[in-house]
Amino acid sequence: MPVASQASHSVNQSAKQDVPCILVFGEWQAVKPACFKAIEARFPGLREEEITMFHGDETSESLVLEALKTRDLFNPRRIVIYQEPDFLQPKAKMPDMAAKLASALRDNRRGKAVNMLAGLLKEHSVSFAEFREQRLAVLKRLPLPSQVDLDLVMEVADASMERLEHLLGMEKKSGGSLLLDWISSARAQADLFLVIHMERPDRRNRLLKQFMKLCPVIDLTGRGGKSASLQHYVDECLSESGKTMDRAAMKLFMDTVGDASLSALKNEAEKLVSQSGTKKRITVDDVRHIVVRHREEEIFRITDAIRRRDVAGAVMSLRRLVSQGIHPLAVLSAVRNLLLRTLAMKIAVERLGLTGRARNMNYNIFKKDCWDNLKAVFEPHGNNPLEGLHPYAAWLSLGAVSSFSRQELLSMIGKMASLDFELKGGKIPPDLAIELFVMENLWK
């Protein structure tokens, strides 16, 4: 996949080529190939054990800096990938150190708990000597959640006093300053490299602007004319395999795949490359045959399984979709539409007193005697959720109308926003997030 494009990347390589850090913006699954290609260009023969990954929710700037400075006898090169640093997040999203400590204790992640305790003590200007002498009194002063067991905190601290002393003895500076100083003074390092990754950076952030002045940027967020930028990205994906796409085909491709996920665009572009044979130019017929029909057939299978509350069938369909390159965000969109449509059908069926007949109603009878009446339920309210729905698709929804209560449908629809967030930037793989959603909500 392309590492840089004139439309979507802002990198001044000549001025920044010696800087031991790059900034990577965009959905990780999509930017990961570009990121690793940039690293491998600088470190040929890169091995997995030479890479250390940190996430802002689970670490601190000082620990990342310590990792950069710590050499391994067997792996002298050190590449650190720091995702979503706390200090570059909007203030509203800044994590609460006390809450992070409570979470680490709850999950029995004692190493993380020590790191969070050190950060919390620093926030409240507590020295190591003070904490060592007055542990319980200090902990009672800290704004810890009520469910935190202070005895457990002291037990964790006692087992890691040397580590805690080291963390509290590190220089305290405002967020980002330590890494900015390191980047400025560590030019042309032959064996150290830092990658800072953010999915949706806030370019108004003054601190981020300082990092961008110092470091090259790989930007796949599609800012500044998102549609044109993403189309350019697809063109580059195709051109690497010696293929092009005409304008009409590109429009159909973008309308079908959408612009919510770079990885979905990447997967579908790769599918076009692999299934279009030796053709050099991708046409509308190719997109319609390879992308549109394929996606529609596969999406139908999983929505049909959900309609029938077939957990095993839904999970197997999802796994087939993912293995064939369809991004879970596309599945989520289809599931959301199914749930909204089913809820609308349920309201209309109940309003007309058809609940008892719905499950076993013949399609021809449904189309002739019921469909127009069902649509008419919503006409006095303006926007009609059943308008434009094919009567056969509406008839298929009758099974789900009988299988799900109104409360179940409302509950699942209410979970869509958090599931969407998980798919775009959660800590578990997107396909697993949907599997969990299916299993939690379809079991009776």
N, C-alpha and C positions, 0 to 999 in steps of 0.2 A: 504494500500500500504506500501511497505517496507520503513523503516526509514533509515536504514543503510545497506551497503553492503561492503564486503571486497574489491571489485574491484573498487568501485566508491566513497567511502567516506573516508575522512581522519580525524578521530576523536580520540584524545588521552583522553578518558574519565577520566582515573584515575588521570591525572595531571590537568584536566581542569573542573572537575565536579562542583566546587564551583563558577565558573565564571558566573556572571549574564547576559551572552550574548552568542548567537550562531550566526555563519555565515551560510547563506543558499544560495547555488549557483544552478542556473538552472531556467528553465521556471516556472513561478509562479504557473500556473495551475497544473503543475505536482508535484512541490515540496511542495505545500500548505498542503497536507495531512501529509507529513513527518514532516513539520514544526510544525503544530498544535499538532501532536502526541507527539513531543518532549516537547512542552510547557505544554501540559496536564499532562505529566508524572511528571512534576515539580510542577504544580498547579492543583491538582485534583478539579473537579467541576468548571472548568473555564467557565466564562460567557462572552457573546459577548461584554457587556458594559465595561469589564475590559481591552479590547484591543483597542489601538489607532494606526492608520496607518498613516504614512507620506511618501511622495515621494520627492526625491531630487529636482525635478523641482519646488516644491511648498513650500519648507520649508528650514530651515537652521540647522546646527549642534546645535547651541545654543538653538533653539526652541525645538529640540528633547530632549536635556538635561533638559531643563526646564520642559517638559512633564514628564520625568522620576522622577523629584524631587517633582512634584506637586501631593499631595495626595487628594483623593476624600473621603469625609466623609462616603459615602455609599458604595464605592468601594475602599477599602484601598490597594488592589493589583493593580499593574500597569504594563501592558505588552505593550511595544511599538515595532511596526514593522516599520523599516526604510528601504524603498526600494530605490535602486540606489542612494546612497549618492553622492552629488556633488564632495566631496573631494576624492572619489575613482574612478572617471571617468578619462579616458585619457584626456590630456589637450585639444585635439582637440574637445572633446565633452563637455568641461566645459561650463555650461550655462552662458550667459551674464546677469548679475544682472539687468542692465538697460532694456534689452529686456524683462526680466521677470516682471519688474515693469510695463512696457508698456502693456504687455499682461494682467496682473491683473486688470489694470485700464480699459482696453477695455472690459473685461468680468464682470466688476463691482464687483470684488472680493476684497473688501476693506481691509479685514483682511490680505490677502496675500500681497496686495499692501504695507501696512505698514511694513510687514516683509521684503519685498524686498527693500523698501526705507531705512530701517535701515541698511541692508547689504551693500547697495550702499554707504551710508554715511560712514560706517566703512571702506570700501575699499579705500575711499579718505580721511581718517583721519579727518573727520568732527565731532566735538563734539556736544553733544546735545545743549549746551549753544550757540555755534556758529550758529547752525541751527535755534534755537528759535529766535535769535536776527536778523539774516540776511537770512531769508528763501528764498526769491526770488533771492537774489544774489548768494546764495549757489546753488540753483537749476539750475541757468543759467551756473554755472561752471561745473556741472556734465555732463557726456557724454550721455545725454538722447536722444532717437530718436526724430526726428523733429515733429512727430505727437503727442507727449505727451503734454497734456494741463497742463501747470504749475499751473494755477489757481485751476484745479482739484486736483493736487498733494498737494497743500497747504490746500485745503479743507479737504482732507483725513487725512493729518497730524494734522490739528487743532482738528479734532474729536478724535484723538488717541494720544494726546501729552504724556499722562502718560505712555502709552504702548511704545511709541517711546523712551522716556527717559529710561525706563527699559531696552529695547533692546540695546540701545547705551551704557548703563552703564555696560553691561555684559563684562566679561574679554575677551579680544581679543587674540586669539592664532591661529596658523596656522591650516588649515583644518585637522580635525581628532584628534587633540591633546586633545580637551575637552573630547571627548568620551573615548579615550584611558586612560586618567587620571581617569575618572569615573569608567571604567571597572577595572582598577588596584586597586582602593581603595574601591570598593563596593562589594568585595567578600562575598559570602554566604548570600546575601540579601534574606530575606524570602518572600518579597512581591513586588520585582521589577525585571523586566527582559527585555532585549533588543534583538531583532532579526534584523540583518542586512542582507538584501536580495539583491543579484545581479544576473541578468540573465546570463551575460557573463563576469565574472571577469577577469581582467588582472593580472595574477599571477606574473608578473614582477614588478608590482607596489610596491615600498618599503613600503609605508604606509599600504597597504593591508597585506603584509608579517608580519607587526607588529601585526595587528589584528589577523592573523591566528596563531601566536605564543601564544597569550593569550586565544583565544576562540576555543571551539569545532566547527567543520565544518561539515555541511551536504552538500555533493557535488553530484549533479545529472546532471552535465554537460557532463559526459561521456568522460572526458579528459584521455589521456594516453591509447590509444587503444579503440577508441570510440565504434566500433562495438561490441567487446567483452564485454565492460562495459554495453552497452544497452541490449545485450542479457542476461547478468547476471541479469539486472533489471527485464526483462520480466520473467525470471525463478523464481525470488523471488515473483513476482506478482502471478504467478501460484501456487507456493509452499504454499502460505498462504491459498489456497483453497484445498490443498492436491493433486495438479495435476502437471504433468511434460510434457515436449514436446520433441519429438525425434529430432535428428539433422536435418533431411531433412525438417521436419515441421517448425523448427525454421528458416531455410534459406528462405523458401517460405514466412513465416510470415514477416521477416525483409525486404525481397525484395518487398513485397506488401505494407506494411505500411510505410517503409522508416525510416530514422533516424533524420528527420528534427524536429520532435516534440515529446518530452517525453509524453505529455498528449495524443497524438494520440496513441502511443504505449500502454499507460495505458488503454485507452478506449477500444482498440481492444483486449487486454489481458482479460479485464473484460468480454467482449462479449463472448470470447472463454469459459471462466469459466461458464458463465450463460447458454450458449446454448449447451454445450457438455454433459449435463446431469451428470450421475454418473460415467462416464469414468474417469479413473485416468491418462491416458496417451493420450496426444493430438497428432494426426497423421496428415500427409499431407492432407488426405481426409477431416479431420475436418477443417483445415485452408482453404482449397479450398472451402468448402461448406459454412462455417460461415463467413469468412473474405473476400475472393476473390470475390465470386459470389455476395454476398450481397453488397459489395462496388461498384462493377462494375455496378450493376443494378441501385443503387441509384445515382451514379455519372452520369450515362447516362441520368437520368430524368432531372437533373438540367442543364446539358449542352444542352440537347434538348430544354428546355425552353428558354435558352439564345439564341440559334440559331433562335428561332421563335420570339424573343423579347417579350416573355410572362413574364412580370414583376411579376405578381401575382404567376404564376406557378413556376418561379425560386425561389421566396422568400419562398413559401410553401415547395418546395423540399429541400431548404437549412435548414429550420427548422426541417424537418423530419430527415435529415442527422445528424444534431447536436443532436437531441433527441435520436438518435439511436447510438450515440457514435463515429461518424466519425468526426474527427477534421477538422475545416475550412481550415487548411493548405493543406489537401488532396484535398479539393474542389478547392482551389486556383490553385494547380498544374494542375488539370483537365481543369479549365477555361483558364489558360495560354496556355496549349496545343491546346485547341479549337481555341483560337484567332490566334495563330501562324499558325495553319493548315488552318484556314479560309482565312487569309491574303495570304498565298501561293496559295490557290485555286483561290482566286479572281485575283491575278496577272496572273495566268496561263489562266483563263477563258477570261480575258480581252485581253491577248496577242493573243489568238486564235479567238477572235471575237465572243464568245459564250454567251455574257452577256444576250442578249435578249431571248435566248432559255433556260437559266440555270434553272429558277424557275420551269418550267413545264416539264422538260425532264424526260422521262421514264428511270427507272434504267437499263433495258436491253439495251436500245439504248446507254445510257451513258457508260456502261461497254464495249460494242462492238465497238462503233464509236469514243469515246472521251477520255477514261481513259488513254490509252497509249500515246496519243498526249499531254495530260495535263502533264504527268510525264516527257515527253521529253523536255518540256519547260526549265526545270532546269538542264538537264543533262550536257550541256556545262559548267556549273558553278561549277562543283564538287559536293559538298554536296547537295543532293536532298531532300527538306523538305517533299516531297510526297512519298519518297521511304519507303516501308514497311507499308504504309497505306492501309487498306482493301478498295477495290473499293466501297463497300456499305457505309462505313464511309465517303468516299470522296463524294459520291452521296448525303448523308445527308447534307454535308456542303454546297451544292449548294443553299439551302434555305437561309443560313446565308450570302452567297456571294451576294445575291440579296437584303438582308435586311440591310446590313451595308456598308457604304462607306469606301473607303480605309483610309480616314482621321480618321474616327471613330475607325477603327481597330487599327491604329497606336497609337491613343490617349489612348485607353484602354491598349494596350500592354505597353505603356510608364508609365502607372500608377501601373504596377505590382510590381515594386521594393518597392514603398512606401506602397502599400497594404501589401506586405510580411512583412515589418517592423512593420506595425500596428498589424498584427496577432501575431507577436512574442513578442512584447513588448509595444504596444500602450496603451493608456489610456481608450479605449473603448473595450467592449467584442469583440472577434474575429468574432463571427457570425454576430454581428451588423455591423462591418466594411465591411463585404462582402455584407450584405443587402444594405447598403448605396451605395456601388460600383455598385450593380445591378440596383438600382433605379435611380441613377444619370446618368447611361450610356445606359440604355435600353429604357427609355421614349423617344418617338419621339416628 
